[in-house]
Amino acid sequence: MFVLGTAGHIDHGKSALVTRMTGIDPDRLPEEKERGMTIDLGFAWLDLPSGRSVGMVDVPGHERFVRNRVAGVGGIDAVIFVVAADDGWMPQSEEHFGIIKLLGVKTGLVALTKKDLVDDDMIELQIDDIRDRLKGSVLSDKPIIPVSSLTGEGVSEILTALDTILTDDIQRPDIGAARLFIDRRFTIQGIGTVVTGTLLEGKLLLDQQVELQPSGMTARIRKLQTHKKEIETAAPGSRVAVNLVGMERSVISRGDAICAAGTVTPTSRIAGEIKLLENSKYPLKNGAEISFLIGTADIIARVYLLQTDLLKPGENSLARLNLKTPVAAKLGDQFILRRISPQDTVGGGAVLDTETFSGRKDKKLQISLLEARNDLTAESIIKSELEKRVKIPRAALFGNLPFSHTAMNEALERLSAEGVILISGDEIVPKKFLEKYAEPAGELIEKDHRMRPWAEGIDPGVLAKKLKISPERLPEIIEYLVSSGKITKVKGLLKSPGHEARLKPDQQALQGKLNARLSAGPLSAPLKKEFIDEDPRYEVVIEFLKDKGELIELKGGVLFTAGDFNAISARVRELLKSKGKAKASDIKEFLNTSRKYVIPLLERLDQLGVTVRDGDYRVIGKG
């Protein structure tokens, strides 16, 4: 489904041409007076020789062409540019042509109307003049067809030409996320609330739950209609009337958008590239207040130029726009800028970001991000989004974008294969961030091994502190280092491959003494502090044995060899098995020890599930 728009000087015969082509008068009485759903106020439709159906938008006069915007920003696929053969190219023709370029319309043709009023020589002169004016534009090599709306001569040639230029490459894709800017809303007795607009992308289905943005209110689609025919599915690019259940007309405004649930986050902060019309009468000052037109919305905005303080006619600049009210904008949307007073179109551009920075300190970053994504590819969007933050949830990459989930996932896989990003679970991390910290992280781990050869590895929290990064950023760095084989993770500690904890000869001697003294009287041995007070080197030995799992430290510094702890644990279980339950004092007497040892022991056994507290008693647990 394609939507055509007319453009050209007032009184050059746009409406008459639409009527002759379609048999529908686009300026007839308002359809709110008709019973049933309709969408043909200002609209018409026809079938091309190939059988394809085409919607037509006729907006007579420059002011209505811009301000009604039904044929405006992002709403039309191709243009029939109308020039009257008796008047030729007029100043308003130039204005319309500039707007067509700003809208990014991809194709079209020129209808040289009123050919019945001039001779063949004048026709040839007008064609030559128009061809010169079209140079360098999307219409430069497109047909210029003389036509008479009075006699119908030339209409068949226009229809045949349209069949040729309306190719699949300009067909709006089904990206799986419907969005329709509302241009009319009304209530029909017995039916309820009806809204109309051009379905920019995605499909709408009967009984589908949709959101009204920017309010976020929800409704259900009860009926769909296009070209006065009831349908079950509305395709991208079609003119659609939507009957909504659960939403009153009073809560809907022109400029709101019907969107597939969860696909659009409204924004009041937009960034993009602005181009001023070459024939604009006014420059654009930094900080100027201006009328911002997108979809069918007309919003007051303040413009902050990022590359200049004064944008002159014909010049470009990246800019940030702060809108007075939010809008359901997506990347790639075309917009128009108009002066508020006097009212005049000065330029337009394309949305490159729906999440902008504020303040001068971020201007350089904003410029680099916008320049990086100017081609609006899925890969450039992903990479530039990751310039804003260290990592991003995968789901956050799918909002406000003109791409399907499939296209985004394919782009993510390509970037991952190229080594640009790391996909960590549901999060995306830029590889260059990881590489920035990978080398110093590896060096710090090696340094820790040299300084503490007896340690199994370094604690991740200690590493984060030494790298001067937040602990939340560390998991991706660790995953990258581990997956690349640069480090290994054992028992929660990080170490270089091949590193084996080892003690120095004198420390090994202390290890033997420590084990012997602990095993000689496990429930009466010195505490950790007592060993260290005796010889500070014991601290290293104790930590080494703990890392190896050969030594157990309990609350209060009570130490057991792993073997002794297991043996004592088994004795406690046997006692409880025979008696059913026992108090701490009973267990103390059974083990022939003191509370200094038995209380920390029982607390650890409780933690392990070996024992379970039952009031003042312990019973056997499942551990």
Order of alpha helices (4+ residues) and beta strands (2+ residues): beta-alpha-beta-beta-alpha-beta-alpha-beta-alpha-beta-alpha-beta-beta-beta-beta-beta-beta-beta-beta-beta-beta-beta-beta-beta-beta-beta-beta-beta-beta-alpha-alpha-beta-alpha-beta-beta-alpha-alpha-alpha-beta-beta-alpha-alpha-alpha-beta-beta-alpha-beta-alpha-alpha-beta-beta
